[in-house]
């Protein structure tokens, strides 16, 4: 299966990994370049600009969620500037998304420009002006996994006459938002908003609660209203808003030293806002381990949200375990659910299949999320066959001979997932791979292999136990008890 990470997923992974909403502008602005890089005594020194941009990338790769080169600055430097753009794009770590700030608005060149930025330059998203309407935006939306940011408001005082026409109560910028929403899905089309007004941002968020908003110009008044801006622009999950780093911070000799406190300030404000008014708290990490598990934050969130409990629990099989895992709570926490889906998708992207099947009832939300994320159709075997209606054993459309990947939540004995897989196979479908979120061990994977299935798991109980102990979530006595229990079960 050919699967590429789309912009939306790439961005959310970066937000989660770096715990940051910050976007850094990679702008070779000679007027902002620190004098220490002007080694030739001329502000248009390309090598000086390159060294400066390279420093910014090196110092911010673990502090930001995206990079935003402004196309106009590179273009203004002529051929050397375009060569500098290529060097800059190549220097950006591939796991971090690139938003090319082009403000492209020419309908006649939209198709060739879209091909250039997405196929040749391999950027993840581009900013566009909306005045030509959907005809201008459409050529950019035909590239799977890419995204566009439509400019709907600017902070320029002279633009008020246009943006607030015909009346402040029904301004043109809100009409742009309403119209742009019909041009592409939330994963394809986002919004760019330049403003110092929390009220404007709040009105846009109210019209487009599902869209990512890239803000700019919020530091024009010194950033004193940061909390109001965040409160107005964040979505219900505490994200959906991309915040620019002030340009003067990028002119510092040590950008990371001033950017990191800004990131922490924004995260603190996000946390306060969600604590004050949200029905779904934003989880923030509180530790930093030298040897970090790839899914450390995911494990800690499961524990902190009481999805992992410790005690004496009788399982459905009748066995008693010193822990209990309840993943049904995850669907009520969008931040955690999104990370879980991403973890599953990391495994599924390397597998070959035509359809995704979830085992009722626990993994049906997961299968649905993966179907939407990976654009693969979903089916599921019924837990019990109805005595009325179609009496179908498998729900959903499919063709005999197709290959189905089965997803489940927890692998304990393997009985339920193999029963589900057998129902699927009885309908003439093929099942090779079974993907679960947590593997309890006990040699169940070997049992699945013996029955002709290839098992995959995001996490094991051993990994969870080790991470919780290193993070101080469980004490040494609990750790030893769990370890001994795992050995006894094995």
N, C-alpha and C positions, 0 to 999 in steps of 0.2 A: 504494500500500500504506500502510495506517495503522499506524504503528509508534511506540510511546512507550518511552522508556528506563525500564526497571524499576528498583526500588530497589537490587537487588543490583548491577546494572551501574553505576548512578549512584554508589553507594558505592565500588565498586572503582576507578572513574575518579578519584574525589576522593582516594582513598588514593594512587593512582599519581601524580596531578598534584601534590599537596601533600606527598607523601612523609610521610604522617602517619596514625597510628591514633587521634589525639586527637579526642574528642567534647566540645563545650562545652555546658554547661547554661545555657540562657537563662532564668534564674529571677528574677522580680521580687520578690526577698526583701527587704523593707524593712530587716531586721536586718543584711543584708550589703551594702547599698548604701553606697558611699563618701559621707562627709559632704559632700563638695564638690557633690554633686547634690541635697542636701536644701536647696534654696534657699528653701523656704517654712517651714522649721523644723518640718516634720512628715514622719515617715518614710513615710507613705502617699502622698506626693506623686507622682502618676501621671507628670507630665512629667519629674520627676527620674529616676524609674525608666526611663522611655523613653529619656532621654538616655544613661543608663548602659548599657542594653541595646544601644543603637545604637553606642556606642563599642566594646563587646565584639565586635559583629559586624564592624565596620570593621577592628578590629585583628587578628581571627583568621581572616578569610576565606581567607587563603593559608597557614594553619598547621594547620587541622583538616580532618577528613574528613566531619563531620556536626554538626548542631545538634540539641540536645535540650531544648526548652522543657518545663518541668514544669507540667502543666495545673492542678494543685491551687493553685499560687501565684496564677495569673491568676484562677481561679474564686473564690478567697478575697477578691479585691479587688472583687467584684461586677461590675456592668455596666461601669464604667470598666476593670476588669481584663480583661474579655472583649474590649473594644475595643482594649486594649493588646496582647492576643494577636494580633489581626488585623494590627495595625501591625507587630508583630515578625515574623510569618510573611512579610509582604510584603517586609520589609527584607532577608531572608536571600537571598543570591545563588542564582538558580534552578538552578545546576549543582551545588549542595551539597545533599545529602539532609537531610530534617527527620524526626526521630524524636520524635513527641509522647509524652512520658512521662506517660501517663494512669493506668496501673495499673487500667484499667477491669475490673470484675468482675461487673457486673450483667447477668444473662442477659436480663432483660425489655427492657432498653434497648440491647442489643448491635447490633441491626440499624440503628436510627436513629442511634446514635452512630457506627457504621462509615460510614454515608452522609454524616454531617456532616463527619467528619475527613478522609475521602478525596475526597469530591466537592465539598464547599463550601470546606473549609479547604485542600485540596490538599496535605496532608502526605504523606510517602512511607511512613511506618511508624508504628506505635503500640505501646505496651507494654500487656500484658494480664495479668490474674491467671488462673490455670488451674483454680481450685477447682471451677468449674461444668462443667469438662470440654470436650469437643470442641464441644458444642452452643453454647457461648459463643464459641468461636474461629471457627467456620465462617462466620458472617456477615461477618467481616473478610477472609476468604480468597477471596471471590467477586469482588474488585476486582483485575483484571489489573495486574500491575506493582507492586502494593503489598505490604507485608510486616508481620508482627507479631513482637513480641518477647515471649515467654512468660516470666514471672517464675518461676524455679524454686528460687531460694535467696536469702535475705536475711542480712545480718550482725547483725541484732538479736539480742542474747544470749537474750532471752526466747523467741525462735522456735526455739531448739535443740530444745526438748521436742517440737515438732511435726515439724520438718524432719529430725531424726535418728531419728524413730520408724520402725519398732519397735526397730531396733538400729543402732549406728554402722556395722556391716558392710553392712547393707541399708537405707539411709536412704530416707525418703519423697522427698527432693529428687531422688534419682536415678530414682525411679519416675516422677516428673513429667517428667524429661527423656526417659525411654524412651517414655512415653505420648505426649508432645508431638510426638515425631519422626514419629508415625503420622498426625498431623493435617495436615501440609503439607510441601511440598518444601523443600530447603535455601534456595531463592530466595524462598520465601514465609514461612517460619517460622524465627526465630532465638531465641536464649535470652538472658535477663537474669539475671546472677548477682551478688549482693551478698555479698562475702566478703573477709576479710583473710587467708584460709588458702590457700596454694598447693595444699595437698593436696585440698581440696574442688574447686578449679578443675580440677586435674589429673584427678580422678575424673569430672567432668562432660565434660571434653574427651575422655577415653578412650571414654565412651559415645556422644558426639556429635562425632566428628572432622570431620564435614562441615558443622557449623553455625557461623554467626557468633555470637560471644558478646559481649554488652555487659556489661562489669564495672562495679561501683560499690563504694564504701566501701573501696577498696584503700589509700586514704591515711589511714585511721583510725589506723594505727600509725606515721605519719610517712613512709610510703613506703619504709622501709628494705629491704623485701623485694621491690622492684620487679623485679629480675632473676628471682627465683623465681616471681613472679606471671606474668611474660611467658613464662618457660620452660614453665609449667604450662598456660597458656591459648592460646598461639600454635599454629596448625596446622602441618602439615609444610612448608607454603610460606612460613612466617614471617608470616602474617596471620591473618584470621579472628577477631581480637580487637579490640574497641573500648574505648579507655581514657579515662576521664573526666579533665577538667582539674580540679585542686584548686580548691575554691571561693575560697580566699584569694587565688589568683592573679588571679581575675576582679575582685577588689576593689582591685587595684592601679591606680594612676593611668595606668600604661602597661602593660596586660596583655601586649602582644606581647613586651615586653622580658623577661618571665619565662617566657612560654609557649614561645618559640622554643628556649631551652636545654633545656626539658623534651622537646620533640619530638626534638631531636638526641640527647638521652640515651637515649630509647626506641629510636630508630633504631640507635644504637650497640649497645645491649644486644641488639636483634633480630639484628643482624649477628653478634655474638659467639655467640649461642645457635645460630644456623644453622651457623656455622663449626665449632662444637664437635661438633654431632651430626646435622646434616641431610644428606641425600643430594642436596639441591637448594638451592644457595646463593641467598640473597636479594641481588639486585643493587641497589646504591644509587648515585645520581648523585654525581659528584665535581667538577662544574663548574657555573658559573652564567653563561650568556651573556646579553648585553643584548638581542640579537635572537634569541629562542629559536624554533627550528622547532617546529611543533605536535607533531611526532613525534620530538623530539630524543632523549628517553630511550630510545625504541624503537630508534633508529639506533645509539646508543652501546652498548646492550645487545647488539645483533646483532654489533657489532664486538668487544666485550669477550668474548663467548662463542664467538668464532672462527667465526661464521656468515658473516662477510665477510673474505675473505683477499686479499692483494695479492701479485702476482708475475706470472708468465707462464703462463696457463692456456688449454688447448685446449678449446673448447666442443664440444657434441654436433654442432653445425653444421659443425665443422672450423675455425672462426675462432679466432684467438688474442686473448684479452682480458687486460689488465693486472690483472684482479681475478677472483675467483670467489666466488659466493654459494651457500651451502649452508643452505637453510632447514629441512632435515630434522632438524636438531638442536633446533629450537624446541619440538617436541612433548615433549622431555624436561625442559623448563623451564616449569612451570605459570605462573609470573609473567609471563614473556615471551609465552607462547602466549595467555594471556588478553588482553594488550594488543594482540596482533596481531588477534585475533578482534574486539576492540572497534573497531580501525581499519577493518577490512573492514565491520563493521556500520554505521559512520558513513556509508559510501557506499551500502550496500544499503538503508538506511532510506528513501532518497529515490527508490528505483526501484520499478517495478511488476512483480511476478512472482508465480507460483503455487508454483514449486518451485526448489530450489537444486541445481545440479549441480557436482560436483568433477571435475577432470580427473585420471585415474590417473597415477602413484600419489601424487605429491607433494602435491596439494591435497585429497586425500580427508579427512585429519584436519581441515583448515580448513573444508571444506564441512560436516562433521559438527558441528563446534563452532558454526558459524553456524546450522545447522538447529536445534540445541538452544537457542541464544541467542534466535533470532528466531521460534521456533515455526513454522517452515515446513518441509514435508517435503523430503526429499533424494532425488535419484537420481544415477546416474553412468553414463557410457558405458564399456563394457568396452574395455580396451586391445587385447585379442584375444578373439575369440569362441570359446567352448569347443566342442569337437567332440562333447561329450556333454551330458547333462542337458537343460535348456531351450534352450540355445544362444541365449540372449537377448543382444541388442546393448546394451540399456539395462537396468540393474538398478534395481529399485524400482518402485513402483506409480505410475501416472500416467494421465491421460486425454488423448487426442489433442486438440489445439487449445489446451492450456494453455501458459502462458508460463514459460520457464525462464531464470534468470540463471546464467551460467557463471562459476565462480571458478577461478582458477589461481594459481600462486605467482609465477613469473617470466616476463615477456614478452620473449623474445629475437628470434625470427624470426616468431612468431605461428603457426607451422605446426601445432604440437601442439594448441593451443587451438582453432584453426579446424577441425581434423580432428574434435575432440571435439564441437564445436558442430554440425558437419555430421551426425554420427551421431545427435545428439539431434533435429535437424530431420527426418532421414529417418524418424523414428518418429512424425511428425505433430505435433511440438511446435514452438513458436516460440521463437527466441532473438534477443533484441534487444541485451542488455547483457552485456559480458564484464568482469569485475573481477579485477585482478591485484594482487599485493602490490608488486612492483617492475617498473618499466618501464625497459628498457635503452635506450630511445630508438631511434635508427636509422630513424625514420619508420614503425615498425611499427604505431603507432596509426592512421596514415593508411591502411595496408594493410587493417587491420580495418574501417575506415569504408568503404573501397572495396568490401568484401565484404558490406556491409550490417549491420555490428555497431557498437555504440557502446562504445568502450573506456573503462575507468576504472582508475586506479592509485593506490594508497596513497602510494607513493614513486617517485621517479625516481633514477637513478644520480647525476645532477647534484646533487640535494638531499642524497644520502648523502655524496658527496664533499665538498661545501661544509660540511656539519655536522661531519664528522670533522676537517676541517682547522681550523675555528674552535675545536673542542674540544681541539686539540692531539694527536689520536690519530694523525694522519699529518703528516709534515713538508712543507715547501714543495716540495721536490724531488718527493716522491710526488704531491703535489697537482697540480703542473704536468704530470707525466707522465700522470696520469689525465685531466686536462682536455684535454690534447693528443690523447690516445687517443679520448676521446669526440667531439671535433671531427672527427678523422680518420674515425671510424666513421660519424658523421652525414653 
